[in-house]
Amino acid sequence: MSKSSNDVVITGVGIVTSQGVGVEPHVALLSAGTSPAVRVETEKFSPYPVHPLPEIDWSQQIAKRGDQRQMENWQRLGVFAAGLALDDAGLKDNLEACGSMDMIVAAGGGERDINVDSLIVDEALKRNDREQLLNEKLTTELRPTLFLAQLSNLLAGNISIVHKVTGSSRTFMGEEAAGISAIETAFARIKAGQSSHTLVGGAFSAERLDIILLIEAIQGHALGDWHPIWSRSKDNGGGMILGSVGAFLVLESREFAEARGARIYASIEAIGGDRGARDGGKLEARLADLAKPAADLDPVSTVVFSGTSGFHDLVAREKAFLEKTFAGAPVRAYGGLVGHSIEAQFPLGLALAALTLGEGAKVPAFDAGAEQPMTAAAKSAVVTTIGHSRGEGVAVLSAE
């Protein structure tokens, strides 16, 4: 494809999953000759399996203990992954570049104080004036900073404080669609010349009792032991296994990246998001429209990173769509390897695609029983994410 100065290129990847911290362990698994082993926690939140965080030395990216203490794990993870992306792009210590860098974050709600929640529920069993009880406990039991710590845009605020990224800032909320919109907006702004370099991504902490409860409320969890994502059964729950993930990217215009001699992983050729009703083939029609920019890709050298959530009906529909639309191209469901990460799911898919294209890797099957092997090095990639409830996104990337 022809190159132009406002092409959107990926120059930095910050990634944390159950498979490890940073680029190195993820490049290793994407380049391995065999399917990577899955790391899953089945006891702590039983009967709900979760892909947990690896061991992390937070001080590597968040130097001040005070900064670490005032963040919850969700924010800590996002700030850490953002720092990794800046380091990887060679911009961490470039105060001028960070000072003019735009930032777009996909965020969920902050963590709850489970002890206070439990106290309120227990006390409410003994009283009838529950509205008064609630006001009493909110004013006496919650630490004052907890109100602020719940604000979703404080993830972006903490990234600004810790890493000195002080250009424009936007935060999107709305589950998987937030991650799609964050990347889509960053891409569109750079493409239009409104931004030259942007830090974009999200984080998700799966190891939270309140999040476990939310997914249980829609009967979305897979239950019991881990099962490969393409073959999960209704007999063992809703199909989703959550995973703690931090995924941030540094996106730049080609002109900006080349002027500073940056290493380029891949370029984003097209990206789109949509949402709407899913009955009567409407989901497939929207996906077909979003996938049009990938129509001429060579299936032999293209890898499809599917962000399928694990929800049974959606898994089957996406699999049928991908097999029809990208016949011959190997599909890799990364949620089966590291879990479903809601807001971070789409950024994670682009991070994995960028590392794959940067290495020219032949990605091993993540689910050997359902995914075909790659026979050639990856030269292009497609990333999909279908929200567990709503929202769809597709990105098309090419190697340099």
Secondary structure in CASP SS format (residue, H / E / C, confidence):
PFRMAT SS
TARGET T0000
AUTHOR 0000-0000-0000
METHOD secondary structure of the structure
MODEL  1
M C 1.00
S C 1.00
K C 1.00
S C 1.00
S C 1.00
N C 1.00
D C 1.00
V E 1.00
V E 1.00
I E 1.00
T E 1.00
G E 1.00
V E 1.00
G E 1.00
I E 1.00
V E 1.00
T E 1.00
S C 1.00
Q C 1.00
G E 1.00
V E 1.00
G C 1.00
V H 1.00
E H 1.00
P H 1.00
H H 1.00
V H 1.00
A H 1.00
L H 1.00
L H 1.00
S H 1.00
A C 1.00
G C 1.00
T C 1.00
S C 1.00
P C 1.00
A C 1.00
V C 1.00
R C 1.00
V C 1.00
E E 1.00
T C 1.00
E C 1.00
K C 1.00
F C 1.00
S C 1.00
P C 1.00
Y C 1.00
P C 1.00
V E 1.00
H E 1.00
P C 1.00
L C 1.00
P C 1.00
E C 1.00
I C 1.00
D C 1.00
W H 1.00
S H 1.00
Q H 1.00
Q C 1.00
I C 1.00
A C 1.00
K C 1.00
R H 1.00
G H 1.00
D H 1.00
Q H 1.00
R H 1.00
Q H 1.00
M C 1.00
E C 1.00
N H 1.00
W H 1.00
Q H 1.00
R H 1.00
L H 1.00
G H 1.00
V H 1.00
F H 1.00
A H 1.00
A H 1.00
G H 1.00
L H 1.00
A H 1.00
L H 1.00
D H 1.00
D H 1.00
A H 1.00
G C 1.00
L C 1.00
K C 1.00
D C 1.00
N C 1.00
L H 1.00
E H 1.00
A H 1.00
C H 1.00
G H 1.00
S C 1.00
M C 1.00
D E 1.00
M E 1.00
I E 1.00
V E 1.00
A E 1.00
A C 1.00
G C 1.00
G C 1.00
G C 1.00
E C 1.00
R C 1.00
D C 1.00
I H 1.00
N H 1.00
V H 1.00
D H 1.00
S H 1.00
L H 1.00
I H 1.00
V H 1.00
D H 1.00
E H 1.00
A H 1.00
L C 1.00
K C 1.00
R C 1.00
N C 1.00
D C 1.00
R H 1.00
E H 1.00
Q H 1.00
L H 1.00
L H 1.00
N H 1.00
E H 1.00
K H 1.00
L H 1.00
T H 1.00
T H 1.00
E C 1.00
L C 1.00
R C 1.00
P H 1.00
T H 1.00
L H 1.00
F H 1.00
L H 1.00
A H 1.00
Q C 1.00
L C 1.00
S C 1.00
N C 1.00
L H 1.00
L H 1.00
A H 1.00
G H 1.00
N H 1.00
I H 1.00
S H 1.00
I H 1.00
V H 1.00
H H 1.00
K C 1.00
V C 1.00
T C 1.00
G C 1.00
S C 1.00
S E 1.00
R E 1.00
T E 1.00
F E 1.00
M C 1.00
G C 1.00
E H 1.00
E H 1.00
A H 1.00
A H 1.00
G H 1.00
I H 1.00
S H 1.00
A H 1.00
I H 1.00
E H 1.00
T H 1.00
A H 1.00
F H 1.00
A H 1.00
R H 1.00
I H 1.00
K H 1.00
A C 1.00
G C 1.00
Q C 1.00
S C 1.00
S C 1.00
H E 1.00
T E 1.00
L E 1.00
V E 1.00
G E 1.00
G E 1.00
A E 1.00
F E 1.00
S C 1.00
A C 1.00
E C 1.00
R C 1.00
L H 1.00
D H 1.00
I H 1.00
I H 1.00
L H 1.00
L H 1.00
I H 1.00
E H 1.00
A H 1.00
I C 1.00
Q C 1.00
G C 1.00
H E 1.00
A E 1.00
L C 1.00
G C 1.00
D C 1.00
W C 1.00
H C 1.00
P C 1.00
I H 1.00
W H 1.00
S H 1.00
R C 1.00
S C 1.00
K H 1.00
D H 1.00
N H 1.00
G E 1.00
G C 1.00
G C 1.00
M E 1.00
I C 1.00
L E 1.00
G E 1.00
S C 1.00
V E 1.00
G E 1.00
A E 1.00
F E 1.00
L E 1.00
V E 1.00
L E 1.00
E E 1.00
S E 1.00
R H 1.00
E H 1.00
F H 1.00
A H 1.00
E H 1.00
A H 1.00
R C 1.00
G C 1.00
A C 1.00
R C 1.00
I C 1.00
Y C 1.00
A E 1.00
S E 1.00
I E 1.00
E E 1.00
A E 1.00
I E 1.00
G E 1.00
G E 1.00
D E 1.00
R C 1.00
G C 1.00
A C 1.00
R C 1.00
D H 1.00
G H 1.00
G H 1.00
K H 1.00
L H 1.00
E H 1.00
A H 1.00
R H 1.00
L H 1.00
A H 1.00
D H 1.00
L H 1.00
A C 1.00
K H 1.00
P H 1.00
A H 1.00
A C 1.00
D C 1.00
L C 1.00
D C 1.00
P H 1.00
V H 1.00
S H 1.00
T E 1.00
V E 1.00
V E 1.00
F E 1.00
S E 1.00
G C 1.00
T C 1.00
S C 1.00
G C 1.00
F C 1.00
H H 1.00
D H 1.00
L H 1.00
V H 1.00
A H 1.00
R H 1.00
E H 1.00
K H 1.00
A H 1.00
F H 1.00
L H 1.00
E H 1.00
K H 1.00
T H 1.00
F C 1.00
A C 1.00
G C 1.00
A C 1.00
P C 1.00
V E 1.00
R E 1.00
A E 1.00
Y C 1.00
G H 1.00
G H 1.00
L H 1.00
V H 1.00
G C 1.00
H E 1.00
S C 1.00
I H 1.00
E H 1.00
A H 1.00
Q H 1.00
F H 1.00
P H 1.00
L H 1.00
G H 1.00
L H 1.00
A H 1.00
L H 1.00
A H 1.00
A H 1.00
L H 1.00
T H 1.00
L H 1.00
G H 1.00
E H 1.00
G C 1.00
A C 1.00
K C 1.00
V C 1.00
P C 1.00
A C 1.00
F C 1.00
D C 1.00
A C 1.00
G C 1.00
A C 1.00
E C 1.00
Q C 1.00
P C 1.00
M C 1.00
T C 1.00
A C 1.00
A C 1.00
A C 1.00
K C 1.00
S E 1.00
A E 1.00
V E 1.00
V E 1.00
T E 1.00
T E 1.00
I E 1.00
G C 1.00
H C 1.00
S C 1.00
R C 1.00
G C 1.00
E E 1.00
G E 1.00
V E 1.00
A E 1.00
V E 1.00
L E 1.00
S E 1.00
A E 1.00
E C 1.00
END
